[in-house]
Amino acid sequence: MIRKFTRSTGLLACAATAALTLSACQDQASSGGAARDYISAVGSSTVYPFATTVGERFAEATGNKKPKIDSTGTGGGFERFCSGVGGDTPDIINASRRMKKKEFDTCAKNGVTDIVEVQVGIDGIALGEASRGPGFKLSEEDVYKALAANPYGKPNTAKTWKDVNPALPAVAISIFGPPSTSGTYDAFKELIMGKGCDANPEMKALKDSDKDKHEAVCTGLRGAPFYVEQGENDNLIISKLDKNPTSLGIFGFSYLDANKDKIKAVPVQGVSPTYATIADGSYPGWRPLYIYVKKAHVGVIPGLADYVAEFLKGAGEGGYLGAKGLIVSPKEVAATAAANAKGMTPLNGADLK
């Protein structure tokens, strides 16, 4: 049953749960209307298709409204999630990387103090090309040399892949990828670009002597026409590759897996992104996927805890999200996620970076 909140019941809910801040309770009460009766989630375009599938199953099973899920990118999602508590802020942030310490601190500053971290599975940063593409095979260092604004501290002059590596095709460097607000963007820079940069001993040493300079040199990307941001719609990247067969795209593995008729994987370090290689960690671009929940909203927003439980059900061994390309977390990680979700255990934040 969907619970409606009047002025009096809204205040009682706030007092009973000791969850929403005083200002949020007052805002809810003074609005004079019903509280939000649906779950609101924002964040990662990679997690988006999984979250929407879970939302459909959740609505069918409980009779609650389907959650409203916005694909804002992980960075943009955290900005909205951490803006405060109350009915006008999201209940959940879907994230294709772990929360950053500065995001945790921003949340705390704005009264979002009890955040529940739930890892829902594993994904891979996939590079793909059109089915009729040249058949790229790249190393992490190839990717770094092609896309870094200042590889090894010097301006990038490479225009073709052959300029980067004589064994590669003599076609223009052109990669369609996510924007800087995306967790996929952050993960790509860390997992592929950063490792390619550190293949150089001097750059690896720089990491210890000057962390900020190392980050600028190793993860600063060139702009168009070499790296072209495509917004938070990974399907747009898929369509761009079909029209530009010598270009590459960067997206989550699930999009690659769902579009096998249009695109093919580009091996990195001799390993293609597949369910098996991402699950066992042999593919270099694997990463965890998360949802973060405001404990303050549990018990106030109808069905929030049930939605989280449904997510883990779909993400588990043999769950329906496997058909969508979500890779199951290792058993010990899945056990921790289940415990966090069941107890709504707040994230400590001490080990965030």
RODO-2510 file (C-alpha; in nm, 4 decimals, decimal comma):
residues 353
     n   res          X          Y          Z
     1     m     0,0000     0,0000     0,0000
     2     i     0,1327     0,3438    -0,0883
     3     r     0,1514     0,5610     0,2213
     4     k     0,0449     0,9244     0,1869
     5     f     0,1893     1,1870     0,4144
     6     t    -0,0146     1,4767     0,5515
     7     r     0,1305     1,7509     0,7680
     8     s     0,0836     1,5478     1,0886
     9     t     0,1827     1,2055     0,9570
    10     g     0,4887     1,3510     0,7865
    11     l     0,6102     1,4940     1,1149
    12     l     0,5385     1,1670     1,2971
    13     a     0,7357     0,9706     1,0385
    14     c     1,0316     1,2006     1,0793
    15     a     1,0234     1,1746     1,4573
    16     a     0,9686     0,7981     1,4597
    17     t     1,2514     0,7129     1,2259
    18     a     1,4892     0,9841     1,3516
    19     a     1,5924     0,9838     0,9921
    20     l     1,5191     1,2996     0,8002
    21     t     1,6691     1,6200     0,9284
    22     l     1,4519     1,8765     1,0987
    23     s     1,4587     2,1031     0,7980
    24     a     1,3516     1,8198     0,5675
    25     c     1,0653     1,7311     0,8007
    26     q     0,9536     2,0915     0,8141
    27     d     0,9726     2,1241     0,4392
    28     q     0,7655     1,8105     0,3976
    29     a     0,5063     1,9243     0,6476
    30     s     0,4825     2,2806     0,5205
    31     s     0,4278     2,1676     0,1620
    32     g     0,0718     2,0764     0,2573
    33     g     0,0618     1,7920     0,0030
    34     a     0,1447     1,4251    -0,0182
    35     a     0,5021     1,3089     0,0163
    36     r     0,6789     1,1443    -0,2740
    37     d     0,5348     0,7951    -0,3160
    38     y     0,7977     0,6548    -0,5535
    39     i     1,1686     0,5808    -0,5350
    40     s     1,4036     0,8316    -0,6977
    41     a     1,7442     0,7210    -0,8262
    42     v     2,0114     0,9030    -1,0257
    43     g     2,3576     0,8265    -1,1557
    44     s     2,5534     0,5924    -1,3785
    45     s     2,4500     0,5203    -1,7367
    46     t     2,6194     0,1811    -1,6964
    47     v     2,4060     0,0856    -1,3962
    48     y     2,0935     0,2438    -1,5506
    49     p     1,9719    -0,0595    -1,7535
    50     f     2,0137    -0,2865    -1,4507
    51     a     1,8374    -0,0417    -1,2198
    52     t     1,5413     0,0006    -1,4558
    53     t     1,5006    -0,3763    -1,4940
    54     v     1,5029    -0,4132    -1,1159
    55     g     1,2489    -0,1315    -1,0935
    56     e     1,0092    -0,3175    -1,3205
    57     r     1,0418    -0,6397    -1,1186
    58     f     1,0024    -0,4464    -0,7942
    59     a     0,6806    -0,2775    -0,9135
    60     e     0,5351    -0,6106    -1,0291
    61     a     0,6190    -0,7847    -0,7019
    62     t     0,5099    -0,5130    -0,4576
    63     g     0,2432    -0,3103    -0,6355
    64     n     0,4419     0,0069    -0,5713
    65     k     0,5082     0,2588    -0,8436
    66     k     0,8098     0,2006    -1,0678
    67     p     1,1111     0,4004    -0,9485
    68     k     1,2034     0,7155    -1,1375
    69     i     1,5625     0,6629    -1,2529
    70     d     1,7674     0,9340    -1,4232
    71     s     2,0888     0,8617    -1,6147
    72     t     2,2975     1,1588    -1,5021
    73     g     2,6408     1,0011    -1,4870
    74     t     2,8036     0,8974    -1,1614
    75     g     2,9608     1,2361    -1,0862
    76     g     2,6430     1,4297    -1,1600
    77     g     2,4442     1,1755    -0,9610
    78     f     2,6576     1,2213    -0,6505
    79     e     2,6093     1,5983    -0,6734
    80     r     2,2325     1,5543    -0,6578
    81     f     2,2418     1,2728    -0,4031
    82     c     2,4638     1,4714    -0,1669
    83     s     2,2596     1,7916    -0,1892
    84     g     2,0588     1,6981     0,1202
    85     v     1,7797     1,4777     0,2555
    86     g     1,4082     1,5002     0,1979
    87     g     1,1529     1,4284    -0,0724
    88     d     1,3115     1,6612    -0,3276
    89     t     1,6437     1,4716    -0,3226
    90     p     1,7261     1,1245    -0,4632
    91     d     1,7041     0,8163    -0,2460
    92     i     1,9679     0,6225    -0,4416
    93     i     2,2781     0,6987    -0,6461
    94     n     2,3805     0,4341    -0,9005
    95     a     2,7592     0,4398    -0,9353
    96     s     3,0038     0,2832    -1,1788
    97     r     3,2899     0,3553    -0,9381
    98     r     3,3255     0,3799    -0,5625
    99     m     3,2259     0,6961    -0,3821
   100     k     3,5091     0,9475    -0,3397
   101     k     3,6120     1,0902    -0,0036
   102     k     3,5302     1,4430    -0,1176
   103     e     3,1803     1,3280    -0,2164
   104     f     3,1345     1,1624     0,1229
   105     d     3,2426     1,4855     0,2920
   106     t     3,0051     1,6931     0,0774
   107     c     2,7202     1,4611     0,1721
   108     a     2,8027     1,4995     0,5423
   109     k     2,8226     1,8769     0,5102
   110     n     2,4701     1,8787     0,3653
   111     g     2,3228     1,6489     0,6297
   112     v     2,3461     1,3206     0,4388
   113     t     2,5234     1,1339     0,7167
   114     d     2,4039     0,7722     0,6950
   115     i     2,4892     0,6315     0,3518
   116     v     2,4583     0,2598     0,2815
   117     e     2,7043     0,1185     0,0264
   118     v     2,5912    -0,1899    -0,1652
   119     q     2,8096    -0,3419    -0,4368
   120     v     2,5692    -0,4926    -0,6892
   121     g     2,8122    -0,6586    -0,9288
   122     i     3,1102    -0,6213    -1,1598
   123     d     3,1487    -0,4611    -1,5015
   124     g     3,4289    -0,3946    -1,7474
   125     i     3,5392    -0,0806    -1,9300
   126     a     3,5068    -0,2105    -2,2841
   127     l     3,6600    -0,0737    -2,6019
   128     g     3,4668    -0,1634    -2,9135
   129     e     3,4599    -0,1006    -3,2857
   130     a     3,2117    -0,1535    -3,5664
   131     s     3,1705    -0,5089    -3,6901
   132     r     3,3447    -0,4045    -4,0124
   133     g     3,6202    -0,2176    -3,8273
   134     p     3,9950    -0,2751    -3,8792
   135     g     4,0287    -0,5272    -3,5955
   136     f     4,2228    -0,3283    -3,3379
   137     k     4,4368    -0,5023    -3,0769
   138     l     4,5707    -0,2539    -2,8252
   139     s     4,7899    -0,2364    -2,5198
   140     e     4,7212    -0,0022    -2,2291
   141     e     5,0236     0,1980    -2,3414
   142     d     4,8852     0,2279    -2,6976
   143     v     4,5672     0,3790    -2,5592
   144     y     4,7616     0,6138    -2,3331
   145     k     4,9882     0,7382    -2,6127
   146     a     4,6898     0,7958    -2,8399
   147     l     4,4675     0,9834    -2,5952
   148     a     4,6909     1,1559    -2,3402
   149     a     4,7059     1,5322    -2,3826
   150     n     5,0721     1,5294    -2,2805
   151     p     5,2124     1,1753    -2,2924
   152     y     5,5147     1,1483    -2,0638
   153     g     5,4984     1,5268    -2,0173
   154     k     5,5267     1,6262    -2,3851
   155     p     5,2486     1,7576    -2,6162
   156     n     5,0756     1,4821    -2,8101
   157     t     5,1447     1,5023    -3,1848
   158     a     5,0103     1,1596    -3,2873
   159     k     4,7316     1,1793    -3,5460
   160     t     4,6985     0,8162    -3,6542
   161     w     4,7219     0,4886    -3,4660
   162     k     5,0305     0,4060    -3,6714
   163     d     5,1975     0,7143    -3,5193
   164     v     5,1409     0,5533    -3,1801
   165     n     5,2536     0,2034    -3,2748
   166     p     5,3884     0,1009    -3,6197
   167     a     5,1967    -0,2269    -3,5931
   168     l     4,8600    -0,0477    -3,5771
   169     p     4,6444     0,0699    -3,8720
   170     a     4,7209     0,4038    -4,0375
   171     v     4,3777     0,5454    -3,9558
   172     a     4,2954     0,8607    -3,7645
   173     i     4,2758     0,8376    -3,3850
   174     s     3,9063     0,8766    -3,3081
   175     i     3,7396     0,7561    -2,9895
   176     f     3,3834     0,8251    -2,8783
   177     g     3,3468     0,8129    -2,5023
   178     p     3,1590     0,9285    -2,1936
   179     p     3,1795     1,2817    -2,0462
   180     s     3,3791     1,3840    -1,7409
   181     t     3,0697     1,3471    -1,5180
   182     s     3,0629     0,9733    -1,5884
   183     g     3,2021     0,7026    -1,3635
   184     t     3,3027     0,5180    -1,6807
   185     y     3,5202     0,8180    -1,7722
   186     d     3,6897     0,8126    -1,4303
   187     a     3,7362     0,4359    -1,4381
   188     f     3,8772     0,4429    -1,7917
   189     k     4,1395     0,6982    -1,6917
   190     e     4,2381     0,4984    -1,3841
   191     l     4,2211     0,1432    -1,5180
   192     i     4,3473     0,1870    -1,8744
   193     m     4,5164     0,5274    -1,9157
   194     g     4,6907     0,5229    -1,5785
   195     k     4,8298     0,1745    -1,6248
   196     g     4,9490     0,2609    -1,9745
   197     c     5,1306     0,5630    -1,8394
   198     d     5,2904     0,3664    -1,5567
   199     a     5,4366     0,1219    -1,8078
   200     n     5,7037     0,3921    -1,8317
   201     p     5,9428     0,3611    -1,5299
   202     e     5,9841     0,7401    -1,4992
   203     m     5,6090     0,7925    -1,4812
   204     k     5,5732     0,5159    -1,2252
   205     a     5,8398     0,6857    -1,0128
   206     l     5,6623     1,0209    -1,0543
   207     k     5,3577     0,8696    -0,8852
   208     d     5,5524     0,8600    -0,5579
   209     s     5,7380     1,1895    -0,5936
   210     d     5,4594     1,4178    -0,7269
   211     k     5,1115     1,2642    -0,7177
   212     d     4,9339     1,5682    -0,8667
   213     k     5,1746     1,5982    -1,1590
   214     h     5,1505     1,2235    -1,2179
   215     e     4,7720     1,2446    -1,2353
   216     a     4,7836     1,5371    -1,4797
   217     v     5,0354     1,3690    -1,7091
   218     c     4,8857     1,0209    -1,6901
   219     t     4,5117     1,0894    -1,7025
   220     g     4,4695     1,4211    -1,8843
   221     l     4,2792     1,3485    -2,2084
   222     r     4,3015     1,5168    -2,5480
   223     g     3,9874     1,6737    -2,6847
   224     a     3,8132     1,6396    -3,0205
   225     p     3,8678     1,5038    -3,2800
   226     f     4,0744     1,2457    -3,0887
   227     y     3,8468     1,1955    -2,7867
   228     v     3,4871     1,3041    -2,8436
   229     e     3,2443     1,3111    -2,5510
   230     q     2,8998     1,1688    -2,6277
   231     g     2,6967     1,2487    -2,3168
   232     e     2,5440     0,9954    -2,0812
   233     n     2,3795     0,7828    -2,3516
   234     d     2,6022     0,4853    -2,4314
   235     n     2,3662     0,3774    -2,7087
   236     l     2,4649     0,6938    -2,8928
   237     i     2,8245     0,5708    -2,8967
   238     i     2,7084     0,2417    -3,0483
   239     s     2,5319     0,4252    -3,3325
   240     k     2,8365     0,6488    -3,3899
   241     l     3,0577     0,3435    -3,4427
   242     d     2,8235     0,2056    -3,7050
   243     k     2,8629     0,5287    -3,9027
   244     n     3,2379     0,5616    -3,8335
   245     p     3,3879     0,2126    -3,8776
   246     t     3,7492     0,3169    -3,8097
   247     s     3,6591     0,4826    -3,4782
   248     l     3,6533     0,3229    -3,1330
   249     g     3,4049     0,3559    -2,8491
   250     i     3,4292     0,3311    -2,4709
   251     f     3,1347     0,1966    -2,2685
   252     g     3,0348    -0,0562    -2,0062
   253     f     3,0567    -0,4256    -2,0972
   254     s     2,6787    -0,4660    -2,0840
   255     y     2,6395    -0,2343    -2,3850
   256     l     2,8971    -0,4342    -2,5793
   257     d     2,7249    -0,7579    -2,4839
   258     a     2,3825    -0,6257    -2,5863
   259     n     2,5001    -0,5063    -2,9284
   260     k     2,7022    -0,8014    -3,0596
   261     d     2,5284    -0,7696    -3,3961
   262     k     2,6676    -0,4177    -3,4446
   263     i     3,0036    -0,3996    -3,2687
   264     k     3,2937    -0,6198    -3,1672
   265     a     3,5293    -0,6057    -2,8712
   266     v     3,8801    -0,4634    -2,8920
   267     p     4,1272    -0,6749    -2,6912
   268     v     4,3443    -0,4864    -2,4392
   269     q     4,6728    -0,6438    -2,3314
   270     g     4,5722    -0,9444    -2,5436
   271     v     4,2505    -1,0062    -2,3468
   272     s     3,8996    -0,9451    -2,4815
   273     p     3,6280    -0,8254    -2,2415
   274     t     3,3943    -1,1189    -2,1787
   275     y     3,1846    -1,2307    -1,8833
   276     a     3,4545    -1,4827    -1,7892
   277     t     3,7598    -1,2531    -1,8225
   278     i     3,5949    -0,9736    -1,6264
   279     a     3,4706    -1,2116    -1,3569
   280     d     3,8153    -1,3649    -1,3022
   281     g     3,9993    -1,0300    -1,3210
   282     s     4,2147    -1,1191    -1,6216
   283     y     4,0667    -0,8364    -1,8302
   284     p     4,2474    -0,5172    -1,7203
   285     g     3,9422    -0,2904    -1,7318
   286     w     3,7190    -0,4641    -1,4756
   287     r     3,5496    -0,2544    -1,2040
   288     p     3,2854    -0,2872    -0,9291
   289     l     2,9376    -0,1344    -0,9586
   290     y     2,7487     0,0116    -0,6627
   291     i     2,4290     0,1629    -0,5390
   292     y     2,4314     0,4030    -0,2420
   293     v     2,1179     0,4486    -0,0338
   294     k     2,0117     0,7233     0,2079
   295     k     1,9245     0,5423     0,5275
   296     a     1,7287     0,8520     0,6270
   297     h     1,4771     0,7752     0,3513
   298     v     1,4254     0,4080     0,4436
   299     g     1,0854     0,3667     0,6046
   300     v     0,9732     0,7041     0,4692
   301     i     0,9862     0,6441     0,0936
   302     p     0,7624     0,3408     0,0252
   303     g     0,9433     0,0206    -0,0682
   304     l     1,2998     0,1549    -0,0626
   305     a     1,4459    -0,1379     0,1341
   306     d     1,2461    -0,3815    -0,0806
   307     y     1,3908    -0,2299    -0,3981
   308     v     1,7467    -0,2754    -0,2682
   309     a     1,6685    -0,6382    -0,1792
   310     e     1,5237    -0,6935    -0,5271
   311     f     1,8415    -0,5485    -0,6816
   312     l     2,0584    -0,8001    -0,4985
   313     k     1,8209    -1,0806    -0,5917
   314     g     1,8549    -0,9947    -0,9606
   315     a     2,2316    -0,9452    -0,9276
   316     g     2,2974    -1,2749    -0,7501
   317     e     2,4157    -1,6085    -0,8869
   318     g     2,1650    -1,7133    -1,1532
   319     g     1,9782    -1,3819    -1,1189
   320     y     1,7946    -1,2184    -1,4066
   321     l     2,0467    -0,9334    -1,4405
   322     g     2,3051    -1,1771    -1,5737
   323     a     2,1138    -1,1817    -1,9016
   324     k     2,1606    -0,8035    -1,9124
   325     g     2,5383    -0,8326    -1,8818
   326     l     2,5851    -0,7774    -1,5083
   327     i     2,8640    -0,9939    -1,3681
   328     v     2,8174    -1,1493    -1,0249
   329     s     3,0365    -1,0198    -0,7409
   330     p     3,2748    -1,2619    -0,5657
   331     k     3,1025    -1,4518    -0,2843
   332     e     3,2623    -1,2604     0,0011
   333     v     3,1788    -0,9260    -0,1619
   334     a     2,8212    -1,0377    -0,2271
   335     a     2,7886    -1,1464     0,1366
   336     t     2,9027    -0,8049     0,2591
   337     a     2,6604    -0,6323     0,0216
   338     a     2,3729    -0,8493     0,1477
   339     a     2,4595    -0,7725     0,5097
   340     n     2,4825    -0,3993     0,4414
   341     a     2,1462    -0,4030     0,2636
   342     k     1,9694    -0,6094     0,5297
   343     g     2,0972    -0,4039     0,8216
   344     m     2,1139    -0,0750     0,6306
   345     t     2,4635    -0,0399     0,7726
   346     p     2,6079     0,3094     0,7157
   347     l     2,9375     0,3494     0,5294
   348     n     3,2249     0,4517     0,7578
   349     g     3,4069     0,6464     0,4881
   350     a     3,7497     0,6132     0,6469
   351     d     3,8924     0,4054     0,3613
   352     l     3,7545     0,6207     0,0772
   353     k     4,0040     0,7971    -0,1473
***
